[in-house]
Amino acid sequence: MAGKQQREDSNGAWLSIGALSRATGIAVETLRTWESRYGFPVPERKPSGHRVYPVSAVPRLRRVAQALAHGHRAGQVVAASDDALDRLLETSTAPQPANDSATFGLPPVEELPGQLKLIKAYDGERLSRSFLSDWARMGPVEFLEANIAPLVRAVGEAWKQGDLEIRHEHFFSERLGDLLRSLRMPRAERGTGPTVVFATLPGEEHGLGLQMAALVLATAGCRILYLGTEVPIPQIASLARDLSARAVAISVSSSSKGASAAAALRRLREALPRRTLLITGGEGAPASRAGIDSIGSLRELDAWGRRVAAGLPVAGNDHSA
């Protein structure tokens, strides 16, 4: 069977790492990390020296992504046997939505991360080193979904329970915001894809989820115009028009959810040029509707961004025809 598969793959069924990423929705950086850390996917080298991957890896990678979406960690599933992966998927239940934060889909927290001790001690240097170490060994989406997003939620829960004070939360937010900006900026400057404007609407002051989403799309190859929080609707629309932006991304936290947020998004949609896409995410984001796509996770956002960066059509609110 292995020999037959090898012959089939040798007959042209090979993918570049970029094509493999698009076929599976898994970031290129994540695939490279898995290859070096877990030995999968396994590339071949063409006579030209380019590395290619067998198309037979696609179904397994999609199942790995499915297992990750159910809350399993990469170390459990990437190198697991097919039988073990099947058992994990059979026993998995759908992930429960988080109840707070302004991120594009936040997984539940199973345990409090060790970084909480560093936050409580205001140890910014060690906290940043810890983040950068995790970033280096994970792909961007896995880093944000498995590390940063749960930590954001854990800090909020610790504050509610009295284990942390507002000063700790502010310290953490500023430190993390600085890190996300430093990771995003060089990638955004190298981006060759279309421009995406990032903002929150008036009254929405939570910005970490917006920062995370901007980093994901910068990594996907989009150009990023980051406006930050509480931006008036006419200003967002005017900038999108002036820059011929391909899309506007709006983050809505649970504290801003409701009819007013939905109405504000409708007003923004009406003010934007017809060809400009409008996407939204976060715990307060309303369901998708005509002209507005709600994106439920960072992994889904990554796949969306790679299609936009490649000039491919995206489902939902593309009015450019």
VEXPAMAR-53183 format. One record per residue (C-alpha): residue in one letter; x, y, z; residue number from 1. Coordinates in steps of 0.001 Angstrom, whole numbers, padded with zeros to 6 digits. Layout:
! residues N
("A"; (X; Y; Z); NUM)
...
This chain:
! residues 321
("M"; (000000; 000000; 000000); 1)
("A"; (002813; 002416; 000882); 2)
("G"; (004582; 001710; -002398); 3)
("K"; (001374; 002218; -004365); 4)
("Q"; (000743; 005530; -002593); 5)
("Q"; (004319; 006620; -003279); 6)
("R"; (003888; 005867; -006986); 7)
("E"; (000597; 007746; -007069); 8)
("D"; (002187; 010742; -005409); 9)
("S"; (005159; 010541; -007758); 10)
("N"; (002778; 010779; -010712); 11)
("G"; (002069; 014401; -009963); 12)
("A"; (-000146; 014405; -006855); 13)
("W"; (002165; 016705; -004927); 14)
("L"; (001507; 020062; -003319); 15)
("S"; (003659; 022998; -002357); 16)
("I"; (003414; 023932; 001295); 17)
("G"; (001275; 026922; 000324); 18)
("A"; (-001136; 024693; -001608); 19)
("L"; (-001190; 022240; 001297); 20)
("S"; (-002059; 025110; 003642); 21)
("R"; (-004920; 026233; 001400); 22)
("A"; (-006236; 022676; 001059); 23)
("T"; (-006314; 022086; 004809); 24)
("G"; (-006863; 025554; 006293); 25)
("I"; (-003696; 025109; 008385); 26)
("A"; (-001167; 027953; 008369); 27)
("V"; (002141; 027406; 006584); 28)
("E"; (004055; 028230; 009758); 29)
("T"; (002043; 025630; 011671); 30)
("L"; (002762; 022949; 009055); 31)
("R"; (006481; 023711; 009233); 32)
("T"; (006409; 023577; 013021); 33)
("W"; (004633; 020203; 012987); 34)
("E"; (007089; 018863; 010420); 35)
("S"; (010118; 019745; 012549); 36)
("R"; (008560; 018945; 015909); 37)
("Y"; (006400; 015888; 015168); 38)
("G"; (007717; 014575; 011842); 39)
("F"; (004480; 015194; 009927); 40)
("P"; (003687; 016134; 007209); 41)
("V"; (006650; 014498; 005447); 42)
("P"; (007996; 016381; 002412); 43)
("E"; (009900; 015186; -000622); 44)
("R"; (012499; 017249; -002436); 45)
("K"; (012181; 017724; -006194); 46)
("P"; (015282; 017743; -008436); 47)
("S"; (014990; 021533; -008449); 48)
("G"; (015419; 021509; -004673); 49)
("H"; (011840; 022586; -003886); 50)
("R"; (010058; 020733; -001122); 51)
("V"; (006659; 019238; -001956); 52)
("Y"; (004105; 017289; 000060); 53)
("P"; (001950; 014308; -000987); 54)
("V"; (-001693; 015064; -001571); 55)
("S"; (-002410; 011967; 000529); 56)
("A"; (-001488; 014061; 003603); 57)
("V"; (-004532; 016322; 003123); 58)
("P"; (-007246; 014044; 004630); 59)
("R"; (-005157; 013328; 007716); 60)
("L"; (-004282; 016982; 008221); 61)
("R"; (-007964; 017882; 008000); 62)
("R"; (-008720; 015295; 010694); 63)
("V"; (-005892; 016690; 012817); 64)
("A"; (-007419; 020170; 012452); 65)
("Q"; (-010795; 018721; 013448); 66)
("A"; (-009270; 017192; 016585); 67)
("L"; (-007621; 020506; 017476); 68)
("A"; (-010970; 022240; 017065); 69)
("H"; (-012367; 019819; 019670); 70)
("G"; (-009754; 020981; 022170); 71)
("H"; (-007009; 018359; 021779); 72)
("R"; (-003443; 019608; 021729); 73)
("A"; (-001105; 019335; 018749); 74)
("G"; (001276; 017106; 020713); 75)
("Q"; (-001547; 014586; 021171); 76)
("V"; (-002811; 014392; 017630); 77)
("V"; (-000214; 015333; 014994); 78)
("A"; (002018; 012327; 015620); 79)
("A"; (-000803; 009994; 016726); 80)
("S"; (-001527; 006821; 014767); 81)
("D"; (-004573; 006786; 012514); 82)
("D"; (-006366; 004487; 014961); 83)
("A"; (-005581; 006767; 017908); 84)
("L"; (-006726; 009795; 015940); 85)
("D"; (-009974; 008014; 015066); 86)
("R"; (-010588; 007236; 018750); 87)
("L"; (-009944; 010858; 019736); 88)
("L"; (-012433; 012088; 017150); 89)
("E"; (-015033; 009475; 018116); 90)
("T"; (-014922; 010487; 021770); 91)
("S"; (-014717; 014249; 021160); 92)
("T"; (-017599; 016583; 021699); 93)
("A"; (-018040; 019922; 020054); 94)
("P"; (-016109; 022686; 021813); 95)
("Q"; (-018149; 024921; 024072); 96)
("P"; (-018164; 028595; 023209); 97)
("A"; (-016404; 030923; 025574); 98)
("N"; (-018505; 033361; 027527); 99)
("D"; (-016305; 036406; 027310); 100)
("S"; (-013707; 038285; 025230); 101)
("A"; (-013532; 040185; 021991); 102)
("T"; (-011583; 037578; 020013); 103)
("F"; (-012670; 035852; 016815); 104)
("G"; (-013731; 032685; 018663); 105)
("L"; (-012174; 031771; 021998); 106)
("P"; (-011698; 028180; 023222); 107)
("P"; (-012604; 027210; 026786); 108)
("V"; (-009894; 027175; 029418); 109)
("E"; (-009117; 023808; 030996); 110)
("E"; (-006529; 025031; 033474); 111)
("L"; (-004998; 028324; 034529); 112)
("P"; (-001802; 028984; 032557); 113)
("G"; (001494; 029344; 034433); 114)
("Q"; (001827; 032867; 033051); 115)
("L"; (-000780; 034034; 035596); 116)
("K"; (001922; 033912; 038264); 117)
("L"; (004135; 036167; 036158); 118)
("I"; (001241; 038582; 035623); 119)
("K"; (000535; 038712; 039342); 120)
("A"; (004226; 039447; 039982); 121)
("Y"; (004392; 042088; 037218); 122)
("D"; (007286; 040127; 035729); 123)
("G"; (007011; 041517; 032223); 124)
("E"; (010430; 040356; 031069); 125)
("R"; (009827; 036696; 031868); 126)
("L"; (006267; 036928; 030580); 127)
("S"; (007474; 038218; 027206); 128)
("R"; (010194; 035555; 027039); 129)
("S"; (007568; 032913; 027735); 130)
("F"; (005337; 034237; 024951); 131)
("L"; (008190; 034388; 022448); 132)
("S"; (009276; 030858; 023323); 133)
("D"; (005752; 029580; 022683); 134)
("W"; (005540; 031592; 019448); 135)
("A"; (008805; 030027; 018210); 136)
("R"; (007644; 026452; 018731); 137)
("M"; (004055; 026900; 017512); 138)
("G"; (002496; 028252; 014361); 139)
("P"; (000743; 031626; 014753); 140)
("V"; (-002799; 030256; 014883); 141)
("E"; (-001922; 027518; 017357); 142)
("F"; (000003; 030029; 019487); 143)
("L"; (-003013; 032337; 019650); 144)
("E"; (-005679; 029642; 020056); 145)
("A"; (-003862; 027318; 022460); 146)
("N"; (-001918; 029873; 024497); 147)
("I"; (-002929; 033518; 024213); 148)
("A"; (-006701; 033246; 023851); 149)
("P"; (-007116; 030961; 026894); 150)
("L"; (-004809; 033245; 028878); 151)
("V"; (-006915; 036304; 028012); 152)
("R"; (-009959; 034493; 029285); 153)
("A"; (-008142; 033177; 032367); 154)
("V"; (-007068; 036683; 033343); 155)
("G"; (-010677; 037829; 033074); 156)
("E"; (-011893; 034941; 035213); 157)
("A"; (-009138; 035525; 037794); 158)
("W"; (-010159; 039181; 038017); 159)
("K"; (-013822; 038232; 038531); 160)
("Q"; (-012845; 035811; 041302); 161)
("G"; (-010615; 038340; 043053); 162)
("D"; (-007349; 036500; 042333); 163)
("L"; (-006152; 039411; 040190); 164)
("E"; (-006898; 043121; 040385); 165)
("I"; (-007621; 045606; 037623); 166)
("R"; (-004005; 046796; 037759); 167)
("H"; (-002874; 043251; 036865); 168)
("E"; (-005314; 043133; 033961); 169)
("H"; (-004074; 046471; 032636); 170)
("F"; (-000448; 045381; 032976); 171)
("F"; (-001171; 042167; 031085); 172)
("S"; (-003187; 043887; 028358); 173)
("E"; (-000469; 046435; 027657); 174)
("R"; (002298; 043829; 027667); 175)
("L"; (000382; 041497; 025378); 176)
("G"; (-000683; 044347; 023100); 177)
("D"; (002960; 045382; 022684); 178)
("L"; (003919; 041798; 021824); 179)
("L"; (001124; 041333; 019285); 180)
("R"; (002025; 044623; 017604); 181)
("S"; (005717; 043685; 017428); 182)
("L"; (004839; 040357; 015821); 183)
("R"; (002333; 041877; 013407); 184)
("M"; (004202; 044909; 012085); 185)
("P"; (007023; 043216; 010122); 186)
("R"; (004582; 040728; 008623); 187)
("A"; (002129; 043430; 007664); 188)
("E"; (004928; 045415; 005993); 189)
("R"; (005862; 042372; 003893); 190)
("G"; (002245; 041674; 002952); 191)
("T"; (001476; 041730; -000739); 192)
("G"; (-002240; 040981; -000487); 193)
("P"; (-005146; 043414; -000369); 194)
("T"; (-005688; 045869; 002483); 195)
("V"; (-007888; 044968; 005444); 196)
("V"; (-008941; 047720; 007877); 197)
("F"; (-009240; 046683; 011542); 198)
("A"; (-011323; 048592; 014096); 199)
("T"; (-013946; 048350; 016791); 200)
("L"; (-017090; 050457; 016726); 201)
("P"; (-017883; 053330; 019106); 202)
("G"; (-018459; 052054; 022637); 203)
("E"; (-016279; 048943; 022140); 204)
("E"; (-013073; 049447; 024106); 205)
("H"; (-011778; 045857; 024120); 206)
("G"; (-008917; 045560; 021633); 207)
("L"; (-006902; 042397; 022311); 208)
("G"; (-009146; 040250; 020127); 209)
("L"; (-008755; 042783; 017330); 210)
("Q"; (-004974; 042642; 017746); 211)
("M"; (-005010; 038850; 017536); 212)
("A"; (-007172; 038867; 014428); 213)
("A"; (-004907; 041451; 012765); 214)
("L"; (-001851; 039273; 013458); 215)
("V"; (-003589; 036271; 011868); 216)
("L"; (-004388; 038163; 008660); 217)
("A"; (-000926; 039750; 008522); 218)
("T"; (000541; 036256; 008700); 219)
("A"; (-001849; 035189; 005933); 220)
("G"; (-000318; 037833; 003651); 221)
("C"; (-002811; 040700; 003878); 222)
("R"; (-001851; 044330; 004272); 223)
("I"; (-003134; 045620; 007599); 224)
("L"; (-004464; 049083; 008418); 225)
("Y"; (-005036; 048983; 012172); 226)
("L"; (-007232; 051783; 013560); 227)
("G"; (-007796; 050368; 017050); 228)
("T"; (-010847; 050774; 019249); 229)
("E"; (-013922; 053029; 019260); 230)
("V"; (-013650; 054434; 015741); 231)
("P"; (-016627; 056411; 014346); 232)
("I"; (-018430; 054615; 011536); 233)
("P"; (-018026; 057431; 008980); 234)
("Q"; (-014263; 057433; 009600); 235)
("I"; (-013971; 053683; 009014); 236)
("A"; (-016006; 053907; 005823); 237)
("S"; (-014097; 056942; 004554); 238)
("L"; (-010734; 055288; 005084); 239)
("A"; (-011864; 052055; 003444); 240)
("R"; (-013016; 054056; 000441); 241)
("D"; (-009831; 056160; 000217); 242)
("L"; (-007581; 053085; 000375); 243)
("S"; (-009809; 050875; -001807); 244)
("A"; (-009662; 048385; 001070); 245)
("R"; (-010711; 044862; 000232); 246)
("A"; (-012267; 044317; 003654); 247)
("V"; (-013077; 045824; 007026); 248)
("A"; (-012783; 043631; 010142); 249)
("I"; (-014752; 044551; 013271); 250)
("S"; (-014408; 042877; 016673); 251)
("V"; (-017388; 042802; 019057); 252)
("S"; (-017015; 041646; 022664); 253)
("S"; (-019711; 040088; 024830); 254)
("S"; (-020090; 043404; 026659); 255)
("S"; (-021175; 045069; 023405); 256)
("K"; (-023399; 042373; 021965); 257)
("G"; (-027038; 043004; 021220); 258)
("A"; (-029309; 044940; 018901); 259)
("S"; (-027181; 048111; 019028); 260)
("A"; (-024084; 046271; 017766); 261)
("A"; (-026086; 044647; 014974); 262)
("A"; (-027559; 048014; 014002); 263)
("A"; (-024114; 049656; 014001); 264)
("L"; (-022760; 046938; 011724); 265)
("R"; (-025683; 047464; 009341); 266)
("R"; (-024935; 051208; 009235); 267)
("L"; (-021293; 050459; 008504); 268)
("R"; (-022256; 048050; 005742); 269)
("E"; (-024422; 050745; 004140); 270)
("A"; (-021599; 053278; 004347); 271)
("L"; (-018921; 051018; 002854); 272)
("P"; (-018275; 050693; -000871); 273)
("R"; (-020120; 047751; -002377); 274)
("R"; (-016960; 045789; -003204); 275)
("T"; (-015529; 046122; 000328); 276)
("L"; (-016104; 042985; 002399); 277)
("L"; (-017268; 043349; 006004); 278)
("I"; (-016384; 040660; 008533); 279)
("T"; (-016955; 040530; 012257); 280)
("G"; (-016004; 038234; 015110); 281)
("G"; (-015972; 037951; 018866); 282)
("E"; (-018394; 036766; 021504); 283)
("G"; (-020758; 039649; 020776); 284)
("A"; (-020730; 039351; 016998); 285)
("P"; (-024187; 038796; 015503); 286)
("A"; (-024817; 035944; 013075); 287)
("S"; (-023896; 036375; 009420); 288)
("R"; (-026397; 038273; 007340); 289)
("A"; (-026524; 039887; 003927); 290)
("G"; (-023262; 041722; 003375); 291)
("I"; (-021777; 040882; 006794); 292)
("D"; (-019886; 037646; 007482); 293)
("S"; (-019401; 036492; 011078); 294)
("I"; (-016203; 034468; 011504); 295)
("G"; (-016224; 032092; 014432); 296)
("S"; (-012562; 031247; 015089); 297)
("L"; (-009006; 032348; 014405); 298)
("R"; (-008458; 029218; 012328); 299)
("E"; (-011475; 030102; 010177); 300)
("L"; (-010181; 033671; 009921); 301)
("D"; (-006775; 032379; 008805); 302)
("A"; (-008359; 030322; 006008); 303)
("W"; (-010489; 033326; 004973); 304)
("G"; (-007445; 035599; 004927); 305)
("R"; (-005398; 033243; 002785); 306)
("R"; (-008160; 033103; 000195); 307)
("V"; (-008462; 036891; 000155); 308)
("A"; (-004669; 037343; -000034); 309)
("A"; (-004546; 034939; -002974); 310)
("G"; (-007313; 036818; -004795); 311)
("L"; (-009746; 033920; -004468); 312)
("P"; (-013483; 034453; -003923); 313)
("V"; (-014888; 034090; -000427); 314)
("A"; (-018374; 032911; 000396); 315)
("G"; (-020948; 035272; 001782); 316)
("N"; (-020727; 039004; 001306); 317)
("D"; (-018596; 039465; -001798); 318)
("H"; (-020484; 042118; -003812); 319)
("S"; (-017740; 042920; -006299); 320)
("A"; (-019371; 041204; -009275); 321)
